[in-house]
C-alpha cells in the first residue's frame, strides 16, 4: 500500500499538482507518523466512549458513525502529536 501512495505522490508531482501546502502536509505526517500511531490509543479512549454514550442505539447505527469516528480519531491523534512535538521543541528534548 505504501508503494501505491508514493507512486500516487510521484504522479501528482509530474502533473504539477504538487505544491508547497501538499508537500508540507506530507512532510508533517511523515515526521509525526510514529507519534500519531502512539497517540491513537489516547484518541480512541476519548472519542469512542463519547460516541457510544451519545449515539449508539444498535449495531447498525454504530456503522454509520464509523465514517465520522475514524477521521475524528486521526485528527485528534495528529493534534496530540503536534502538541507533543511543540512541547519537546520548547523544552529542547
N, CA, C and O atoms as CSV, one atom per row, in Angstrom:
chain,resi,resn,atom,element,x,y,z
A,1,UNK,N,N,0.816,-1.181,0.000
A,1,UNK,CA,C,0.000,0.000,0.000
A,1,UNK,C,C,0.867,1.255,0.000
A,1,UNK,O,O,0.529,2.239,-0.658
A,2,UNK,N,N,1.972,1.229,0.726
A,2,UNK,CA,C,2.837,2.406,0.767
A,2,UNK,C,C,3.465,2.681,-0.596
A,2,UNK,O,O,3.670,3.839,-0.958
A,3,UNK,N,N,3.772,1.637,-1.348
A,3,UNK,CA,C,4.308,1.833,-2.701
A,3,UNK,C,C,3.283,2.554,-3.560
A,3,UNK,O,O,3.640,3.449,-4.327
A,4,UNK,N,N,2.014,2.178,-3.445
A,4,UNK,CA,C,0.959,2.839,-4.215
A,4,UNK,C,C,0.832,4.308,-3.838
A,4,UNK,O,O,0.626,5.157,-4.706
A,5,UNK,N,N,0.953,4.616,-2.544
A,5,UNK,CA,C,0.873,6.010,-2.103
A,5,UNK,C,C,2.024,6.820,-2.677
A,5,UNK,O,O,1.814,7.926,-3.175
A,6,UNK,N,N,3.226,6.288,-2.614
A,6,UNK,CA,C,4.371,7.021,-3.146
A,6,UNK,C,C,4.300,7.177,-4.659
A,6,UNK,O,O,4.710,8.209,-5.190
A,7,UNK,N,N,3.790,6.179,-5.357
A,7,UNK,CA,C,3.605,6.314,-6.801
A,7,UNK,C,C,2.552,7.372,-7.122
A,7,UNK,O,O,2.688,8.119,-8.090
A,8,UNK,N,N,1.510,7.429,-6.309
A,8,UNK,CA,C,0.491,8.453,-6.496
A,8,UNK,C,C,1.068,9.848,-6.256
A,8,UNK,O,O,0.787,10.777,-7.015
A,9,UNK,N,N,1.864,9.993,-5.215
A,9,UNK,CA,C,2.507,11.284,-4.938
A,9,UNK,C,C,3.451,11.656,-6.079
A,9,UNK,O,O,3.490,12.812,-6.500
A,10,UNK,N,N,4.203,10.694,-6.575
A,10,UNK,CA,C,5.109,10.945,-7.691
A,10,UNK,C,C,4.334,11.383,-8.923
A,10,UNK,O,O,4.774,12.268,-9.657
A,11,UNK,N,N,3.185,10.767,-9.149
A,11,UNK,CA,C,2.354,11.135,-10.309
A,11,UNK,C,C,1.829,12.557,-10.155
A,11,UNK,O,O,1.793,13.310,-11.129
A,12,UNK,N,N,1.419,12.937,-8.936
A,12,UNK,CA,C,0.977,14.308,-8.698
A,12,UNK,C,C,2.090,15.291,-9.010
A,12,UNK,O,O,1.846,16.364,-9.562
A,13,UNK,N,N,3.295,14.926,-8.659
A,13,UNK,CA,C,4.429,15.809,-8.888
A,13,UNK,C,C,4.666,15.989,-10.387
A,13,UNK,O,O,5.048,17.073,-10.826
A,14,UNK,N,N,4.445,14.951,-11.164
A,14,UNK,CA,C,4.657,15.036,-12.600
A,14,UNK,C,C,3.638,15.932,-13.292
A,14,UNK,O,O,3.966,16.570,-14.293
A,15,UNK,N,N,2.413,15.996,-12.784
A,15,UNK,CA,C,1.376,16.784,-13.444
A,15,UNK,C,C,1.185,18.147,-12.778
A,15,UNK,O,O,0.142,18.779,-12.949
A,16,UNK,N,N,2.161,18.589,-12.038
A,16,UNK,CA,C,2.199,19.910,-11.414
A,16,UNK,C,C,1.080,20.155,-10.409
A,16,UNK,O,O,0.656,21.296,-10.232
A,17,UNK,N,N,0.601,19.119,-9.755
A,17,UNK,CA,C,-0.349,19.303,-8.669
A,17,UNK,C,C,0.366,19.373,-7.320
A,17,UNK,O,O,-0.256,19.583,-6.278
A,18,UNK,N,N,1.652,19.196,-7.365
A,18,UNK,CA,C,2.473,19.203,-6.158
A,18,UNK,C,C,2.784,20.649,-5.809
A,18,UNK,O,O,3.484,21.326,-6.563
A,19,UNK,N,N,2.281,21.134,-4.690
A,19,UNK,CA,C,2.578,22.494,-4.274
A,19,UNK,C,C,3.143,22.491,-2.864
A,19,UNK,O,O,3.318,21.433,-2.260
A,20,UNK,N,N,3.424,23.658,-2.349
A,20,UNK,CA,C,4.062,23.748,-1.039
A,20,UNK,C,C,3.174,23.238,0.082
A,20,UNK,O,O,3.667,22.639,1.038
A,21,UNK,N,N,1.873,23.466,-0.021
A,21,UNK,CA,C,0.961,23.015,1.029
A,21,UNK,C,C,0.919,21.493,1.087
A,21,UNK,O,O,1.011,20.908,2.167
A,22,UNK,N,N,0.783,20.856,-0.061
A,22,UNK,CA,C,0.751,19.396,-0.106
A,22,UNK,C,C,2.070,18.820,0.395
A,22,UNK,O,O,2.086,17.842,1.143
A,23,UNK,N,N,3.160,19.426,-0.018
A,23,UNK,CA,C,4.480,18.957,0.421
A,23,UNK,C,C,4.622,19.103,1.934
A,23,UNK,O,O,5.173,18.220,2.593
A,24,UNK,N,N,4.129,20.212,2.490
A,24,UNK,CA,C,4.218,20.440,3.924
A,24,UNK,C,C,3.369,19.410,4.678
A,24,UNK,O,O,3.811,18.868,5.691
A,25,UNK,N,N,2.159,19.139,4.190
A,25,UNK,CA,C,1.273,18.173,4.848
A,25,UNK,C,C,1.901,16.787,4.856
A,25,UNK,O,O,1.926,16.124,5.893
A,26,UNK,N,N,2.406,16.345,3.716
A,26,UNK,CA,C,3.025,15.014,3.633
A,26,UNK,C,C,4.264,14.946,4.520
A,26,UNK,O,O,4.502,13.928,5.169
A,27,UNK,N,N,5.049,16.008,4.554
A,27,UNK,CA,C,6.247,16.046,5.393
A,27,UNK,C,C,5.885,15.971,6.869
A,27,UNK,O,O,6.498,15.213,7.620
A,28,UNK,N,N,4.889,16.753,7.291
A,28,UNK,CA,C,4.489,16.745,8.704
A,28,UNK,C,C,3.947,15.377,9.117
A,28,UNK,O,O,4.275,14.877,10.192
A,29,UNK,N,N,3.121,14.776,8.267
A,29,UNK,CA,C,2.563,13.468,8.593
A,29,UNK,C,C,3.669,12.416,8.668
A,29,UNK,O,O,3.623,11.531,9.523
A,30,UNK,N,N,4.657,12.506,7.783
A,30,UNK,CA,C,5.745,11.528,7.838
A,30,UNK,C,C,6.613,11.731,9.074
A,30,UNK,O,O,7.095,10.760,9.657
A,31,UNK,N,N,6.816,12.976,9.479
A,31,UNK,CA,C,7.601,13.243,10.689
A,31,UNK,C,C,6.842,12.771,11.930
A,31,UNK,O,O,7.437,12.233,12.864
A,32,UNK,N,N,5.524,12.978,11.930
A,32,UNK,CA,C,4.721,12.660,13.103
A,32,UNK,C,C,4.123,11.252,13.086
A,32,UNK,O,O,3.360,10.908,13.988
A,33,UNK,N,N,4.445,10.442,12.099
A,33,UNK,CA,C,3.752,9.160,11.945
A,33,UNK,C,C,3.880,8.256,13.174
A,33,UNK,O,O,2.893,7.641,13.577
A,34,UNK,N,N,5.045,8.162,13.768
A,34,UNK,CA,C,5.194,7.333,14.966
A,34,UNK,C,C,4.393,7.919,16.116
A,34,UNK,O,O,3.712,7.184,16.832
A,35,UNK,N,N,4.462,9.229,16.305
A,35,UNK,CA,C,3.704,9.870,17.375
A,35,UNK,C,C,2.201,9.728,17.154
A,35,UNK,O,O,1.451,9.528,18.110
A,36,UNK,N,N,1.758,9.828,15.912
A,36,UNK,CA,C,0.339,9.648,15.606
A,36,UNK,C,C,-0.088,8.225,15.974
A,36,UNK,O,O,-1.145,8.018,16.569
A,37,UNK,N,N,0.736,7.267,15.616
A,37,UNK,CA,C,0.440,5.868,15.938
A,37,UNK,C,C,0.351,5.668,17.448
A,37,UNK,O,O,-0.553,4.987,17.931
A,38,UNK,N,N,1.281,6.256,18.192
A,38,UNK,CA,C,1.301,6.077,19.634
A,38,UNK,C,C,0.174,6.841,20.325
A,38,UNK,O,O,-0.327,6.394,21.357
A,39,UNK,N,N,-0.229,7.978,19.776
A,39,UNK,CA,C,-1.301,8.775,20.364
A,39,UNK,C,C,-2.684,8.289,19.971
A,39,UNK,O,O,-3.685,8.753,20.516
A,40,UNK,N,N,-2.745,7.383,19.052
A,40,UNK,CA,C,-4.031,6.859,18.584
A,40,UNK,C,C,-4.811,6.199,19.723
A,40,UNK,O,O,-6.038,6.291,19.767
A,41,UNK,N,N,-4.125,5.550,20.622
A,41,UNK,CA,C,-4.805,4.908,21.757
A,41,UNK,C,C,-5.485,5.963,22.635
A,41,UNK,O,O,-6.613,5.762,23.086
A,42,UNK,N,N,-4.804,7.081,22.877
A,42,UNK,CA,C,-5.385,8.162,23.680
A,42,UNK,C,C,-6.630,8.700,22.990
A,42,UNK,O,O,-7.658,8.908,23.633
A,43,UNK,N,N,-6.540,8.922,21.702
A,43,UNK,CA,C,-7.678,9.445,20.952
A,43,UNK,C,C,-8.833,8.439,20.946
A,43,UNK,O,O,-9.995,8.828,21.065
A,44,UNK,N,N,-8.517,7.159,20.810
A,44,UNK,CA,C,-9.559,6.124,20.877
A,44,UNK,C,C,-10.294,6.179,22.206
A,44,UNK,O,O,-11.522,6.100,22.251
A,45,UNK,N,N,-9.535,6.314,23.289
A,45,UNK,CA,C,-10.130,6.337,24.627
A,45,UNK,C,C,-10.966,7.591,24.862
A,45,UNK,O,O,-11.812,7.596,25.757
A,46,UNK,N,N,-10.757,8.642,24.093
A,46,UNK,CA,C,-11.557,9.858,24.230
A,46,UNK,C,C,-12.782,9.859,23.316
A,46,UNK,O,O,-13.859,10.285,23.731
A,47,UNK,N,N,-12.632,9.396,22.097
A,47,UNK,CA,C,-13.684,9.518,21.097
A,47,UNK,C,C,-14.726,8.408,21.205
A,47,UNK,O,O,-15.923,8.694,21.218
A,48,UNK,N,N,-14.301,7.159,21.282
A,48,UNK,CA,C,-15.246,6.039,21.268
A,48,UNK,C,C,-16.247,6.079,22.423
A,48,UNK,O,O,-17.439,5.888,22.181
A,49,UNK,N,N,-15.823,6.317,23.662
A,49,UNK,CA,C,-16.832,6.378,24.738
A,49,UNK,C,C,-17.855,7.499,24.533
A,49,UNK,O,O,-19.027,7.340,24.874
A,50,UNK,N,N,-17.415,8.623,23.980
A,50,UNK,CA,C,-18.362,9.715,23.725
A,50,UNK,C,C,-19.428,9.282,22.726
A,50,UNK,O,O,-20.620,9.467,22.973
A,51,UNK,N,N,-19.012,8.709,21.604
A,51,UNK,CA,C,-19.974,8.287,20.590
A,51,UNK,C,C,-20.839,7.127,21.088
A,51,UNK,O,O,-22.027,7.058,20.771
A,52,UNK,N,N,-20.254,6.226,21.860
A,52,UNK,CA,C,-21.046,5.106,22.385
A,52,UNK,C,C,-22.124,5.587,23.352
A,52,UNK,O,O,-23.238,5.063,23.345
A,53,UNK,N,N,-21.807,6.573,24.179
A,53,UNK,CA,C,-22.790,7.039,25.155
A,53,UNK,C,C,-23.850,7.958,24.540
A,53,UNK,O,O,-24.973,8.017,25.041
A,54,UNK,N,N,-23.513,8.669,23.471
A,54,UNK,CA,C,-24.459,9.636,22.909
A,54,UNK,C,C,-25.219,9.145,21.675
A,54,UNK,O,O,-26.367,9.540,21.473
A,55,UNK,N,N,-24.619,8.307,20.859
A,55,UNK,CA,C,-25.208,7.973,19.564
A,55,UNK,C,C,-25.439,6.487,19.315
A,55,UNK,O,O,-26.003,6.117,18.285
A,56,UNK,N,N,-25.022,5.648,20.220
A,56,UNK,CA,C,-25.106,4.205,19.971
A,56,UNK,C,C,-26.439,3.667,20.473
A,56,UNK,O,O,-26.679,3.601,21.678
A,57,UNK,N,N,-27.304,3.283,19.535
A,57,UNK,CA,C,-28.562,2.633,19.902
A,57,UNK,C,C,-28.524,1.151,19.542
A,57,UNK,O,O,-28.969,0.302,20.315
A,58,UNK,N,N,-27.992,0.854,18.370
A,58,UNK,CA,C,-27.836,-0.532,17.939
A,58,UNK,C,C,-26.607,-0.639,17.048
A,58,UNK,O,O,-25.977,0.368,16.723
A,59,UNK,N,N,-26.276,-1.841,16.662
A,59,UNK,CA,C,-25.046,-2.076,15.899
A,59,UNK,C,C,-25.060,-1.384,14.541
A,59,UNK,O,O,-24.026,-0.881,14.101
A,60,UNK,N,N,-26.201,-1.349,13.873
A,60,UNK,CA,C,-26.259,-0.712,12.554
A,60,UNK,C,C,-26.091,0.794,12.669
A,60,UNK,O,O,-25.545,1.425,11.764
A,61,UNK,N,N,-26.544,1.367,13.752
A,61,UNK,CA,C,-26.367,2.805,13.978
A,61,UNK,C,C,-24.895,3.146,14.160
A,61,UNK,O,O,-24.432,4.189,13.698
A,62,UNK,N,N,-24.166,2.273,14.830
A,62,UNK,CA,C,-22.730,2.497,15.040
A,62,UNK,C,C,-21.970,2.437,13.716
A,62,UNK,O,O,-20.968,3.132,13.549
A,63,UNK,N,N,-22.432,1.623,12.782
A,63,UNK,CA,C,-21.789,1.519,11.474
A,63,UNK,C,C,-21.801,2.829,10.714
A,63,UNK,O,O,-20.834,3.153,10.025
A,64,UNK,N,N,-22.870,3.583,10.828
A,64,UNK,CA,C,-22.925,4.880,10.146
A,64,UNK,C,C,-21.949,5.880,10.752
A,64,UNK,O,O,-21.362,6.691,10.036
A,65,UNK,N,N,-21.775,5.824,12.074
A,65,UNK,CA,C,-20.865,6.761,12.722
A,65,UNK,C,C,-19.402,6.362,12.584
A,65,UNK,O,O,-18.515,7.136,12.945
A,66,UNK,N,N,-19.143,5.177,12.072
A,66,UNK,CA,C,-17.772,4.729,11.841
A,66,UNK,C,C,-17.029,5.708,10.935
A,66,UNK,O,O,-15.847,5.976,11.150
A,67,UNK,N,N,-17.717,6.242,9.923
A,67,UNK,CA,C,-17.082,7.162,8.981
A,67,UNK,C,C,-16.882,8.551,9.566
A,67,UNK,O,O,-16.211,9.384,8.956
A,68,UNK,N,N,-17.441,8.812,10.712
A,68,UNK,CA,C,-17.194,10.061,11.435
A,68,UNK,C,C,-16.134,9.841,12.504
A,68,UNK,O,O,-15.288,10.705,12.733
A,69,UNK,N,N,-16.179,8.687,13.158
A,69,UNK,CA,C,-15.276,8.397,14.274
A,69,UNK,C,C,-13.829,8.283,13.812
A,69,UNK,O,O,-12.940,8.845,14.452
A,70,UNK,N,N,-13.572,7.578,12.726
A,70,UNK,CA,C,-12.197,7.347,12.270
A,70,UNK,C,C,-11.488,8.657,11.918
A,70,UNK,O,O,-10.359,8.853,12.369
A,71,UNK,N,N,-12.089,9.570,11.132
A,71,UNK,CA,C,-11.408,10.848,10.899
A,71,UNK,C,C,-11.218,11.665,12.174
A,71,UNK,O,O,-10.221,12.373,12.314
A,72,UNK,N,N,-12.180,11.571,13.113
A,72,UNK,CA,C,-12.013,12.279,14.388
A,72,UNK,C,C,-10.821,11.746,15.170
A,72,UNK,O,O,-10.038,12.520,15.722
A,73,UNK,N,N,-10.684,10.428,15.217
A,73,UNK,CA,C,-9.557,9.817,15.921
A,73,UNK,C,C,-8.240,10.214,15.251
A,73,UNK,O,O,-7.272,10.552,15.931
A,74,UNK,N,N,-8.207,10.171,13.927
A,74,UNK,CA,C,-6.989,10.545,13.202
A,74,UNK,C,C,-6.632,12.008,13.444
A,74,UNK,O,O,-5.475,12.325,13.718
A,75,UNK,N,N,-7.613,12.897,13.346
A,75,UNK,CA,C,-7.355,14.322,13.550
A,75,UNK,C,C,-6.906,14.600,14.979
A,75,UNK,O,O,-5.972,15.372,15.195
A,76,UNK,N,N,-7.560,13.981,15.953
A,76,UNK,CA,C,-7.163,14.162,17.343
A,76,UNK,C,C,-5.763,13.607,17.594
A,76,UNK,O,O,-4.998,14.199,18.356
A,77,UNK,N,N,-5.417,12.494,16.974
A,77,UNK,CA,C,-4.068,11.934,17.114
A,77,UNK,C,C,-3.019,12.871,16.525
A,77,UNK,O,O,-1.943,13.041,17.098
A,78,UNK,N,N,-3.329,13.474,15.387
A,78,UNK,CA,C,-2.409,14.435,14.773
A,78,UNK,C,C,-2.221,15.650,15.673
A,78,UNK,O,O,-1.102,16.135,15.838
A,79,UNK,N,N,-3.311,16.144,16.255
A,79,UNK,CA,C,-3.225,17.305,17.141
A,79,UNK,C,C,-2.392,16.985,18.372
A,79,UNK,O,O,-1.539,17.780,18.766
A,80,UNK,N,N,-2.631,15.827,18.984
A,80,UNK,CA,C,-1.854,15.427,20.163
A,80,UNK,C,C,-0.380,15.273,19.809
A,80,UNK,O,O,0.483,15.688,20.583
A,81,UNK,N,N,-0.079,14.690,18.663
A,81,UNK,CA,C,1.311,14.515,18.232
A,81,UNK,C,C,1.977,15.870,17.977
A,81,UNK,O,O,3.141,16.065,18.326
A,82,UNK,N,N,1.244,16.799,17.374
A,82,UNK,CA,C,1.800,18.142,17.137
A,82,UNK,C,C,2.089,18.853,18.453
A,82,UNK,O,O,3.133,19.490,18.600
A,83,UNK,N,N,1.169,18.747,19.414
A,83,UNK,CA,C,1.375,19.374,20.726
A,83,UNK,C,C,2.583,18.762,21.414
A,83,UNK,O,O,3.378,19.478,22.024
A,84,UNK,N,N,2.729,17.447,21.325
A,84,UNK,CA,C,3.892,16.771,21.913
A,84,UNK,C,C,5.187,17.269,21.282
A,84,UNK,O,O,6.161,17.538,21.986
A,85,UNK,N,N,5.200,17.395,19.941
A,85,UNK,CA,C,6.394,17.906,19.251
A,85,UNK,C,C,6.692,19.342,19.678
A,85,UNK,O,O,7.852,19.702,19.874
A,86,UNK,N,N,5.658,20.156,19.821
A,86,UNK,CA,C,5.846,21.548,20.242
A,86,UNK,C,C,6.417,21.624,21.651
A,86,UNK,O,O,7.327,22.410,21.917
A,87,UNK,N,N,5.884,20.810,22.549
A,87,UNK,CA,C,6.396,20.787,23.928
A,87,UNK,C,C,7.849,20.334,23.949
A,87,UNK,O,O,8.666,20.921,24.658
A,88,UNK,N,N,8.185,19.298,23.183
A,88,UNK,CA,C,9.562,18.827,23.135
A,88,UNK,C,C,10.491,19.874,22.537
A,88,UNK,O,O,11.647,19.984,22.947
A,89,UNK,N,N,10.001,20.638,21.580
A,89,UNK,CA,C,10.820,21.688,20.988
A,89,UNK,C,C,11.058,22.819,21.984
A,89,UNK,O,O,12.156,23.372,22.046
A,90,UNK,N,N,10.029,23.164,22.765
A,90,UNK,CA,C,10.175,24.230,23.763
A,90,UNK,C,C,11.116,23.800,24.867
A,90,UNK,O,O,11.959,24.582,25.306
A,91,UNK,N,N,10.982,22.558,25.324
A,91,UNK,CA,C,11.818,22.041,26.394
A,91,UNK,C,C,13.183,21.615,25.862
A,91,UNK,O,O,14.130,21.446,26.630
A,92,UNK,N,N,13.279,21.445,24.570
A,92,UNK,CA,C,14.505,21.024,23.868
A,92,UNK,C,C,14.942,19.623,24.251
A,92,UNK,O,O,16.087,19.392,24.640
A,93,UNK,N,N,14.014,18.703,24.134
A,93,UNK,CA,C,14.333,17.296,24.389
A,93,UNK,C,C,14.674,16.610,23.102
A,93,UNK,O,O,14.974,15.416,23.100
